[in-house]
Amino acid sequence: MKNLDCGHAAPATGRWCSHLLDDEDTAYLVRFTGQGMDHELLCDACEKAPPRYVSICSACHHVRMGRIFDQAGIRGRPEIRTRETALRFEHRELSLPALTGRTLKAVTALGTANRSVWLAVDERGELLRLDLEEDTLTRLGSVSAQALDLSAELTLHASPCGRFAAVVNSRGSRGVVLELTSGAVKLALDRGDYHVEHCEFSVAFFRDGDRTLVVHATAWNRLDVTDPATGELLTRREFAPAKEGANTRDTHELDYFHCGLTVSPDGAWLVDDGWVWHPVGMLASISLRRWLHENVWESEDGPSRKLLRECSYYWDAPSYFAGPRTLVTWGFGGDVDSLMDAAMLFDVESGNLLRWFPGPRGQFHGDGNLLLATSQDQGTCVWDLETGERLHQDAALKPTAWHPSARRFLTVLPEGAVRESALSGAAW
């Protein structure tokens, strides 16, 4: 096989102007032809004059496309592909009289069994267990108004083991970790008040061996890991104090705002969708195993830390893990003003963009090889992660929460009613 212009003997995948091959630091424009996802990469000069195209292999093209921070703009739009299937959502409504008169501030899945069991927090700070297999509601504990601002937006996280939960002010300073079996507050969370209104509270549970641990922000630029069962801080470290009169930081100290966290299903990888000034969103991954067992500075500058993408003025994107190493996140583009609805698939270990496809928007959830995207304007769309095709759309389904183990949505309705929605039918 003859070598391509990039120097590799492989099938041609990418089409670039020659200037991009000559200088790897040249910013590029993505120009879509409107035929499928067919596109070409051009420098600014070649958008205005007929370019000399060069042929590029798949590996080189993926590397360049993965450098989103070099993307200068998008021209045209790709074709969104669809495929007819027998998929459909089946719904079941039920009434829980004990919910009447309550406002559920946040709802999340509880446990990893294939059971429709949910955790909710209401406007009074009460934690409620909703078992929709038995149609029961149980009070598990409460959060005081002194601990959190209950009038503000709340986010609720449940540990994989079902023993602990974290309730935080979504864009605030404080939160608590509770033990659900006793209702006891096990840990008070505080990330300070520096620009917290601009990003999600950083907190996530994960399993390390036989322990359930929680990673959480303890300052705008610092994460820590704590054992909620004992209160033991597992990532104790001290930054060197700055010299008097010197405008310098410790070599480990980040100029980075930690934001929403996503943990891989096996608890091995952490993804942090934070930002830096001016501002630029910086989606990064680290190895939780290395951080806990090898290098206490791993979350700052360890070798496992990989920058997945940069995007001006955008962070805290909808994300989830589709397998142990593959992160699926929203948005194709390098600037908030030019972001395009799309699913981006990254390898969190290498930091590489694996592939992407256009169309998905809203909150992302995973169901095996299916991406479920929910939004207020489109309802719920089902996408094939492998082919990038939209398989089904239910415009009326605008759910409150997704249960990945029970594989169903929950929608909170008025007057103490709820609706379960489960996907059925064949996708092939």
N, C-alpha and C positions, 0 to 999 in steps of 0.2 A: 504494500500500500504506500502510495506517495505521501510524503510529509505535507501537512497543511502549512499555511503561512505562520502559524504559531510554533511550528517546529516539530509537531507531533504527528505520528502516523495513526490517524483515527478518523472516524466519520466526522464530517463537518456539521457543527450544530449552530455556532454563532456566526453572525455577519457584522463585522466592524468596519469603520473607516480606518485607513492605514495609520492615522495619527495616534490612535489608541494603542496600536501594537508598538509603535515607536517609543511611546512614553507612557509607562504604566500609571503615572500620577495625573494624567490628563483627565479632567472631569468629562463625563459623558451624558448624552441625552439618550433616552429610550424612545424609539419611534416605532409604534405598532402599525402593521399594515391593515388590520381589520380582519385578516384571515386567521382564525384560531388565535394562538398566542404568538404567531410569527412576528418577529421584531428585529430591529437592527440597532446597533449602538454607534452614535456619532459624536464627534466633538462639536463644539459650538460653530467653528468655522465651516464644517462640512454640512451643517444644516442649511447654510445659505448658498452653498455651491455644490455641484455634483461630486460626491465623494469617490475615492478609489477604495473599493471594498476588499477586505482580506477574509480568508476563511479560517475559522477558529474551531478547535475541538471542544467537546462538552466540558471537560475538566477546566480548561482555561476560561471558558465562558461563565461557568458557575462561580469561579473565584472572582471574576470581575463583577458579576451581578451581585455577589455577596457583599461587595464594598459599596453599600448603599450610600455611605457618606460622600462618595465621589459622584453620585448621581445629581446632575444639574437640572433635570426636568423630564417631563413625560410628554410625548406628542402622540395624539391618537389614543385609541382604546382597544384592548384585545376583545376577542369574541368570547362571550360567556356561553359555555356549552351545557346542554341539558340532555337527559336520557329518560325516557318513559319507563316507569317501574310500577310495581303493585304496592309500593310502600304507602302507608297511611297511619295516622294517629288515631288510636281508640281512647275514648275519654270515659271517666267515671266521676260523677259528682257525689259528694256526701256532705252531710251537715254534722258539725261538732258544736252542739249548743254551748259548750263552755267557752268557745271562741267569740260568741256574740258579745259585742261591746268592746272587744279588744282591738287594738291596732298592732299588727305584727310589723315591727321595724326591720327585721331581717330574718331570713330562713335559710337553713343549709341542711345538706344530707347528714344523717347520723349513722355511723357504723359502716362496715364493709360487707355485711350480709345482703343477700338478695331479698331484702324486706323494705317496704315503703315506710321507713321510720325517719322522722325529721326533727330538727332542733330549731326552735324559734325564740326570739326575744321580743317582748311587747313594749308598749310605750311607758309602762311602769318599771321596766327593767327586769321583769320576771322571765325566767328561762323555762320553756315549755317543751315537753317531748310529745310529738304527734305521731302516734302509731296508727297508720292507716290500714294495717292488716287487721287490727282489732277495733279500729274506730274509737280510739281512746286518746285523752289528753291528760298529761301528768305534769305537775309543777315540780321542777328540779332545784330551784334556787332563785336568787335574784341579785341584781346589780343595783347598788345604791346611787342616788342622784349626786352624792358627794364624790363617788368614784368616777362617774362619767356624766357628760352632758346628754341626758336622755332625750332632750328635745332636738338634738342634732342628728345627722345621719349616722347610723350604726352599721358595723360589719361584724358578722358572726363567723367564727371558724371552729370546727369540731376536729378533734384528734382522730387519726385512723382507728385507734383502739376503742373510741367511744367513751373514754374515761374523762377527758378534759374538753373544755371549750374556752375560746378567747372571745371577748366582746370588746370592741374598740370603737372610738369615735373615728369614722372613716377618714376624715380630713382634720383630725384634732391631735392632741398631744398624749392622751391617756387611754388606757385599757386595763382589763383584768383577765386573768386566767382562773377559771373555776374548776373544781372537781365535781363532776355531775352526780356521782353517787352520793355525796354528802352535801353538796351545795356550797362547800367552803371555798373562799377565795384563797388560791394558792400563790398567786403572784400578781403584783401591781406592775403595770407597764407604763413607761413614761419615756417618750422620745424627745422631750424638750419642745419648744414652741417656735423654732426657727423655720419659717416658711412652710409649716406643716399643711397650710391650706392648699398647697399646690400638688400634693401627692398622697396616695393611699398609705395608710398605716402599715408599716412593714411587720408582718407577723405570719408565721406558718408552723404547723406541726409536722413532725416526721418521726419515723422509727429508726433507731440505731441499735441493731441487735434486739434485745428484749426490752429496751427502754423506749418510752415515748418522750421526745424532747420538743422544745419550742425555740425557734429562732425569731428574734424580735429586735427592733431598733431601740437602742438606748441613747442615741443622739442622732442628729440629722445625717451624720456621716459615719455612723458606727452600728454594726450589728453584733449581737451576742447570742449564745445558745445557753439555755437554762433547762435543768431537769425540773419539771413542774411538780413532780412527786415529792422532791426533797428541798427544792428551792436552790440547789447548788448551781452556781455559775460555772460553766464548763469552758469558757473562752476568756479567762482572766488574762489581761495584758495591759500594759501601761505605756502610753505615748511619752517619749522624752520631752520634758518641758522646754519651751522655746527660750533661747537666751534673751536676757533683758535688752529691750530696744531693737531686737531683731524681728523682721517681718518674715519669719520662716516657720515651716511646719516640720514635725517629725517625718522622717523618710517614709514611714508607713501610713501616715495620716492622709485620708482621702479628702479631696475637694469634690465630693460626690454625694448627692442626696439620695439615700436609699428610699425606695418606694415599694410598690406591690411585689410580693414574692410568690413564686410558684415552685413547688417541690416535685421531683420526679416520683413515679409510683413506688419505686424501691427505696426512696429516701436517700439516694446517692448524690443527687445533683440539685442545686438551688439556682433559680433564675431570678434576677433582681432587675426590675424595669425602672431604673433611676434616671437622674439627670445631673448635668453640670451646667455652670454658667457658660453660654450666653442667653438663653438656655438651650441645651441640646440633650435629647433623650439618649440614654446609653443603656442598651439591653445587654446584660452581662450574665455569665454563668460561672459557678465555682463548684468544686467537689466538696460536699459536706463531709465525706470520709476523711479527706486530707485535712480539712480544717479541724476536725475533732481529734484526730489521732496522730497527725504528723506535723502540722504547722499552724500555730495559733494565729498567725498573720495571713492565713490563706484568703480570708475575705477582703483584705486590703490589696495585696499585691502578689499572692501566691501564683505558682506556675500553672495551676489548673484554671485560673481566672481567664475567661475568654470574652472578648467583646463580640457580640453577635451582630449588632447593627447600631448605627447612630441615626437620629432623625431630629432635625431642628424643630423645637417647640412641641414635641410630642413624646409622651411616655405613658406608663400605666395602660398599655394596650391589652385587650382581651387575649388570654393565653391559656393553654392547657398542654399536658404531655400526651402524645399519642405513642405510647411505648416508653421504655426506660431511658432513651437518649434523645428522642425527637420532640422538640417543642414546636407547637403550632401557635402562631400569633398573627394578629391582624395588621394589614396595611402595607402596600407596596409603594415605595417612594422614600425620598430623603428629606422631605420638608412637610410640615403639617398642612400647608396650603396646596400641596400637590399629591397628597396621599390618595391612593386608589383602593377601593374595596378589594381585598385579596386575602388569601391564606398563605403565610410564609412558613416553611418548614425548615428548622435549623437543627443541626447536630450540636448538642450542647457541649460535647466532649472536645470536638475539634474546633468549634466555633463557625463551621461552614454552613452556608445556605445550601440545603439539599435540593429543594425545588419550590415552586410556588404556583398558584393558579388564581385567576381573577374571580370575583363575584361575591364571596362571603362577606357579611357585615354583621355588626352587633356583638353580642356576647357569644363566646365560643365554648362548646362542650363536646366531649368525645364519646362515641359509642362504637367501640371496635374500630373498624376501618371507615366509619362515618363521622363527618363533622356536622354538628348541629349548631346552627347559627340563629340566634333569636334577636329580634329588634322590634321596636314599636311600629315602624312603618312597613316592614315586610312580614311580620309574624315569625314563623319558624321555617327555616330552609334546611334540607338535608343534602349534604354534599359527599361525593365519593373522594376520599383522600388520595387515592391512587390516580384516578383519571381526571380529577378536577371538575367533574360534571355535577350539575344540580339534579338531584333525583326526585325531590318532592318539595312542595311548599304548602304550608297551612297558614294562610294569612291571618286567621283568627286566633292562632295559638301564640299568646304573649305571656309566657310563664314567669313565675316568681323565682323558681329554683330548679336545679337538675340533680338527680340522684344517680351517680355513675354505677353503683352496684345494683340498685333496683331497676336501673335503666328506664326511668320515667321522670316526667316533669311534674311539678306541683304549681298550681295557680291558686293564689288566695283570692277568694270571692267575697262579696259583702255578706253581712248577717251570719257570720260563723260558718260559711260554706267554703269548701275547697274542691278543686278538680285535679284528678290525676290524668296524665296523658302518656300513653305508652306507644312506641313505634311498633308496627306490625306489618306483615307482608314481605314479599321478596324484593331484593334490590337487583336481581339479575334476570 
